[in-house]
Amino acid sequence: MNRRNAIRNIGIGAGITISAGALATLFSSCQSEMAVEKDNWKPQFLAETDASLLDELSDIILPATDTPGAKEAKVVRYMDMMIKNIYKAEDQEAFNLGLTGFKNLLQKEQEVEPTKAKRKHLAAMLDKHMVNLSEEQLAEAMKLLNSDAPDPKAEGAAEHPYYITQFLASLRNLTIAGYFGSELIATNHLNYLPVPGPYQGCIPLEEVDGKAWAL
């Protein structure tokens, strides 16, 4: 999966929207906690098997090229922290339902247990259900994202397309926000100024670095 095409073609909407300010504030605090835990990190919300799955999925969306991938940027730690501390209870429930539905779909379509799925199986799932969507599928996904949530307690709720679509939208958003807001990417591959930073209201264009700015 080509990184540029992945970001450009995912196209399944915003999912759960969080302001840039909230993201920046939370990520700053998350980074402190992550730094303390280092390699002994354990997820606080996700099951460890699910964290491993999301770690691989995020790295397929943003793989290592001439810059590090999502796995190296430790995006899954950001995901876990966001879901635990920012998502409302109903959004957490929806995420878990969608994740369960995605794993069931993975087992059905790829004929492999989610815990044993290889990168090729996960890439095939993302290509089919996230990236290579027809105009009709894209319209249906947007319709689902803008509809009311089905009863989460109903039998078979995890298999409902609404929850799977919401999960994929959240996966996309969390991956991109976590990647471009990570310390590794922000400080080494993007323009980065700590907040609050200096205000320069008017500077010559030639003094502006051409790199994008970190979140």
N, C-alpha and C positions, 0 to 999 in steps of 0.2 A: 504494500500500500504506500503510494507516494505521499509524503507529508503534506506538500502544498495542495495536492488534490484532495487529501483527506479533510483538511480544514475547509477547503472551498466547497466540496461536494457533499459533506455530511448532511447539511440542509434539512434538519428535522426540528428546527425551532429552538426557542430559548429554554424550554423546560422550566426549571425553577430559577427565577431571576433574582440576583442579589446585586446591590449597588456596588460600584467600584470602590467607594469609601469603606463599605463594610468588608469587602474582600481584602483591601489593603490593611485595615486595622487588624482583622482576624489573622491574616497571614503573618503579620509582624509578630503577634503573640504566639502563633503556632510555631514559628521558626525557633523561638526561644526554647519551647518545650521539646521540639525535635532535636535540637542541638544537645540537650542534656541526655536524651535517651540514646542517641547515636545508633550503633548497630544492635542495641538491645531493644529496639523499638518493637512494641506489640500494639496491634489495633485496639482501640477503646470501644468502637461501635461494631465494626465488621468482624465476622468470624475470620480466623486466620486463613482458612481455605478460600474464603471469598476475597480477602485482601490480596492473596496471591493471584487469583483470577483477574481482579481489577488491575493489578500491577501489570500483568501481561497485556490486557486489553488496552490500557492507556499507552503502553509502549508500541503497540501496533498502530494506534492512531498517530502517535508522534514518535517514530523510531529514530534511532541514532543515524545521522548522516555525517555531514561535516561539523555538526554540533551534537551534543549529548541528546539522548532520547528521554522519554518520560520516566522510564525506570531509573535511569541514572539521576534524574532530577528529583526522585523520591516523591512523585506526584501522588502515589497511593496514600502517603501519610497525610497529605493535604486533604484528600477525599475523606478519609476517616475523620479528621478533625472537623471539617465542614459539616458533614452529616450529623455528627454527634452534637456539635455546639450551635449550629446555625439553623439547620432544618427544624421545622416544627414537627411535632409528633406525627401528624398525619402525613407529612412529606417523608419522614423516616419510614413510616409504614408502607407508603407507596413505593419508595425506593426498594425496600426489601421484597415487596411483592413482584416488582418488575425484574429484580435480580433473580428471584426464584423462577419466574416465567422464562427468562432468558436462558437459564441453566437447563430447564426442562426442554426448551426448544433446541438447545445445543445437543442434548442427548438424543432427541428425536431425529434431527436433521443430519447430524454428523456421526451418529451411532457411537458415541463415546461418553464415558462418565465425565462430568465437568472437572473433577479433580485429576483426571488423566488426560484431559484435552491438551493437544499440542498447539503450538503457535499457528500452524497451518489451518487447524480446525477453527480457531478463534478468528483468524483473518477472513476465512470464508464466511463466517457468520456476520462479521461487520461489513464485509463487502455487500452481502445480500440484503441486510436489514438496515444499514446505515448509509453506505456510500453510494452504491449503484441503484438508486431508486429512480423509477420512471416518474414522469410528471404526475400520473394518476396516483402512484404510491406516495409521492411527496404531498400531494393535496390531501390524501387520506390521513397521513401522519399529522399534518397541520390541523386538520379537523379534530383529530383525537386529542391533540395537545390543548386545544381550545375548548374542549367539551368538559362537562362535569364528570368527576371521578365516579366510576361504578362502585357499588357497595363492596368495600374491602373484605367484609366478613362473608360475602356470598361464596358458595361452593365454586371452586375453579377460578377464583378472582385472579390468581397469579398468571393464568393463561390468557387473561383478557388483553387484547392488543393495546388498550389504553395504558396499562401499567408497563408493558414491555417497551412501548414507545417513549413513555416518560423516563424510564430507566436509561434508554439509549441517549435521550436528550441530556439528561443529567450527567451521564458518563462523558459525553462530548464536552459539556460546559466545564465540568470539574477538571478534566484533563487539560484543557487549554488554559484555564485560569491558574491552575496549580503549576503548570509548566512555565508560563511566562512570568509568574510571580515568585518562582523559586529562587533561592539565593544563588544557586549555581548558574542559572540562565540570566537572571537580572544583573548580576555583578560581573559576569564574564562575557556575555554575548549581546547585551542590550545597553542602551544608555540608562544609567541608574543614578538617582539622587535620593538620599534618605528624606523622609517626610518628618518635619518641615525642611525644605531645601531653600536655597537662595532664589529670590525672585528677580528675574531680568526682563523687564518689560520691553526693551528694544535693543536687540543686538544684531550685528551684521550677519547676513545669511551665510557668508562663508565660514562663520565661526560655529555654525550648527552642524553637529556630527550627523552623518547620514543614517545611523542605526536607529531602529525603532526604540521607543521608551519602554522600560519595564513597567508592569502594573503597579 
